[in-house]
Amino acid sequence: MNRTPTTAVAVPLELLKSRTIRVLTESFQEAFTAAYDEERARKDTAKRRLLTELLGADEFANPQPHEDYRPGTA
């Protein structure tokens, strides 16, 4: 089986220098950065909420009534 290696598409240099490509690239970078920052903020908020809950939890308190498990009873 003869496979040819895949390569990047050749783009003319003049096209890469065009204002349109630059504007598209910069707008994509700004959108990516905004989305990344939003996701990071959500993740940090979730971490803080979880830490608050964990620090406020009493490991030995059980607010629900305790029932022993007995096989065969419903």
Secondary structure, 3 states (H helix, E strand, C coil): CCCCCCCCCCCCHHHHCCHHHHHHHHHHHHHHHHHHHHHHHHHHHHHHHHHHHHHHCCCCCCCCCCCCCCCCCC
